[in-house]
């Protein structure tokens, strides 16, 4: 690896981790805006998306520049391609955070109380995002594996919240519009978790050369690709 390539790759990885921190903070503020009915915080999330978009483009352009240096080592090339893929996942997570903030802006005045399970689910998803980003910064494949293990937990939370919302609509405790918006946010949280698993799968492949496969019964151990 040339000195120029190594320095640019290190800078690119740092830029990606910084972007991951921005997106994590954005997702956290989006969830808080919904839970606390904080319209101003929601507006801040929406307006902050332009920064994410700008940095997304900058990382993509820097990735092209570093590939143009002509590096031939497979792992080094894979490292750059992983950064490109993860960068795309982060941009999508930011878009989802905007979706959640927009639900807050559209909610108006409501008397219903967001179920406590929602906060637990949201904390789990934000934790996945934070640890996924940390695994990138530290090239920590075992941490990435632990993040993947939370995906099924998030799915169970979604199911529990959905069933509870249906029961409360039937009993009159929840209005239909409130329940619909709640489930919109919950589904968006599940999507963030899915993107987190994608990020961790990319990191595991980069650091171990192994492909993570999702089996019907849940997350499976990494296996070597078939030849």
matplotlib code that plots the C-alpha trace (Angstrom):
import matplotlib.pyplot as plt

x = [0.0, 1.4, 1.8, -0.5, -3.2, -2.9, -3.2, -6.2, -7.9, -7.4, -8.9, -11.8, -12.6, -12.5, -14.8, -17.2, -17.2, -17.8, -20.8, -22.0, -21.9, -23.9, -26.5, -26.7, -27.3, -29.9, -31.8, -31.7, -33.1, -35.8, -37.0, -36.9, -38.9, -41.7, -41.6, -41.6, -43.8, -41.0, -41.8, -38.7, -36.4, -38.2, -37.7, -34.0, -33.8, -35.4, -33.1, -30.0, -30.5, -28.7, -25.5, -25.7, -26.4, -23.4, -21.0, -22.5, -21.4, -18.0, -17.3, -18.4, -16.2, -13.2, -13.7, -13.5, -10.3, -8.6, -9.5, -8.0, -4.6, -4.4, -4.2, -4.2, -4.4, -7.8, -8.4, -7.5, -9.9, -12.6, -12.0, -12.9, -15.9, -17.1, -16.9, -19.0, -21.6, -21.8, -21.9, -25.0, -26.6, -26.0, -27.6, -30.7, -30.8, -30.7, -33.7, -35.6, -34.8, -36.4, -39.5, -39.8, -39.4, -42.1, -44.5, -43.9, -44.6, -47.8, -49.1, -50.8, -52.2, -52.9, -53.8, -52.6, -49.4, -46.7, -46.2, -43.1, -42.2, -41.6, -38.9, -37.2, -37.3, -36.0, -33.1, -32.3, -32.2, -30.1, -27.8, -27.4, -26.6, -24.1, -22.3, -22.4, -20.6, -18.1, -17.4, -16.5, -14.1, -12.4, -12.6, -14.2, -16.0, -17.0, -18.8, -20.5, -21.7, -23.2, -25.1, -26.6, -27.9, -30.2, -32.1, -34.5, -35.2, -36.2, -38.6, -40.2, -40.6, -42.3, -44.8, -45.5, -46.2, -48.4, -50.6, -50.9, -51.8, -54.5, -56.0, -56.0, -57.7, -60.3, -60.9, -60.9, -57.7, -55.9, -57.4, -56.9, -54.7, -52.4, -52.0, -51.3, -48.6, -47.1, -46.8, -45.3, -42.5, -42.1, -41.7, -39.2, -37.2, -37.2, -35.8, -33.0, -32.2, -32.1, -29.6, -27.5, -27.3, -26.3, -23.5, -22.3, -22.4, -20.2, -17.7, -17.6, -16.9, -14.2, -12.4, -12.8, -13.6, -16.7, -20.2, -23.0, -26.1, -29.5, -31.1, -34.8, -34.5, -32.6, -29.1, -26.5, -22.8, -20.6, -19.7, -17.1, -18.4, -18.9, -16.3]
y = [0.0, 3.4, 6.1, 8.3, 5.7, 4.8, 8.4, 9.0, 5.8, 6.7, 10.1, 8.6, 6.2, 9.0, 11.1, 8.1, 7.6, 11.4, 11.1, 8.1, 10.2, 12.9, 10.4, 8.8, 12.1, 13.0, 9.7, 10.2, 13.7, 12.5, 9.9, 12.4, 14.9, 12.3, 11.0, 14.5, 16.1, 18.6, 20.4, 22.6, 19.6, 17.9, 21.0, 20.9, 17.3, 18.1, 21.1, 19.2, 16.7, 19.0, 18.6, 14.8, 15.0, 17.3, 15.0, 12.0, 13.4, 14.5, 10.9, 9.4, 11.8, 11.1, 7.4, 7.8, 9.8, 7.2, 4.4, 6.4, 6.0, 2.5, 0.4, -3.3, -5.0, -6.7, -5.9, -2.2, -1.9, -3.7, -1.2, 1.7, -0.1, -0.9, 2.8, 3.7, 1.1, 2.1, 5.8, 5.0, 3.2, 6.2, 8.6, 6.4, 6.3, 10.1, 10.1, 7.8, 10.2, 13.0, 10.7, 10.3, 14.1, 14.8, 12.5, 14.7, 17.9, 16.3, 15.0, 18.1, 18.1, 14.6, 13.3, 9.7, 8.7, 6.9, 3.4, 2.8, -0.1, 2.4, 4.1, 0.8, -0.1, 3.3, 3.0, -0.4, 0.9, 3.9, 1.6, -0.6, 2.5, 3.8, 0.5, -0.2, 3.1, 2.3, -1.1, 0.7, 3.1, 0.4, -2.3, -4.4, -7.4, -9.1, -5.9, -5.9, -9.4, -8.4, -5.6, -8.1, -10.1, -7.2, -7.3, -10.0, -8.1, -5.0, -7.1, -8.5, -5.0, -3.9, -6.9, -6.1, -2.4, -3.3, -5.7, -3.2, -0.4, -2.5, -3.4, 0.2, 1.4, -1.3, -0.1, 3.5, 4.3, 5.2, 7.2, 5.7, 8.6, 8.4, 4.6, 5.0, 7.6, 5.5, 2.5, 4.7, 5.7, 2.1, 0.8, 3.5, 2.4, -1.1, 0.1, 1.9, -1.4, -3.1, -0.6, -1.1, -4.8, -4.0, -1.9, -4.5, -7.2, -5.1, -4.6, -8.3, -9.1, -6.5, -7.6, -11.4, -12.1, -14.0, -13.5, -13.1, -15.0, -14.6, -18.0, -18.6, -19.1, -15.8, -14.5, -17.1, -17.3, -15.9, -18.5, -18.5, -17.7, -20.7, -21.1]
z = [0.0, -1.0, 1.6, -0.3, -0.5, 3.1, 4.3, 2.1, 3.1, 6.8, 6.2, 4.3, 7.1, 9.6, 7.5, 7.3, 11.1, 11.5, 9.1, 11.1, 14.3, 12.6, 11.4, 14.8, 16.5, 13.8, 14.3, 18.1, 17.8, 15.4, 17.9, 20.7, 18.7, 18.2, 21.8, 23.3, 20.6, 20.1, 16.9, 16.9, 17.3, 14.4, 12.2, 13.1, 11.9, 8.6, 8.0, 9.0, 6.3, 3.8, 5.7, 5.5, 1.8, 1.2, 3.2, 1.4, -1.9, -0.6, 0.7, -2.6, -4.6, -2.3, -2.8, -6.6, -6.2, -4.0, -6.4, -9.2, -7.5, -9.0, -5.8, -6.7, -3.3, -3.0, 0.7, 0.1, -2.8, -0.8, 2.0, -0.3, -1.8, 1.8, 2.6, -0.5, 0.5, 4.2, 3.2, 1.2, 4.1, 6.4, 3.9, 3.8, 7.6, 7.6, 5.2, 7.5, 10.4, 8.4, 7.8, 11.6, 12.2, 9.5, 11.4, 14.5, 12.4, 11.1, 14.4, 15.8, 19.3, 20.7, 24.2, 23.7, 25.4, 23.4, 24.9, 27.0, 24.7, 21.9, 23.9, 24.6, 20.9, 19.9, 22.4, 21.0, 17.4, 18.3, 20.2, 17.1, 15.0, 17.6, 18.0, 14.3, 13.7, 16.5, 15.0, 11.7, 13.5, 15.4, 12.7, 15.3, 13.6, 17.0, 17.9, 14.5, 15.2, 18.5, 16.7, 14.3, 17.2, 18.2, 14.9, 16.0, 19.3, 17.3, 15.2, 18.4, 19.8, 16.5, 16.8, 20.5, 19.8, 16.7, 18.7, 21.6, 19.2, 17.6, 21.0, 22.1, 18.9, 19.5, 23.1, 22.2, 24.1, 20.8, 18.0, 14.5, 13.3, 16.4, 16.0, 12.3, 12.9, 15.8, 13.5, 10.7, 13.2, 14.4, 10.9, 10.1, 13.2, 12.0, 8.6, 10.5, 12.2, 8.8, 7.5, 10.7, 9.9, 6.4, 7.7, 10.1, 7.4, 5.3, 8.1, 8.9, 5.3, 5.0, 8.2, 7.9, 4.3, 5.4, 4.2, 6.8, 5.8, 7.4, 8.0, 8.3, 12.0, 12.5, 12.2, 11.3, 11.8, 9.0, 6.4, 3.7, 0.2, -2.1, -4.9]

ax = plt.figure().add_subplot(projection="3d")
ax.plot(x, y, z, "-o")
ax.set_aspect("equal")
plt.show()
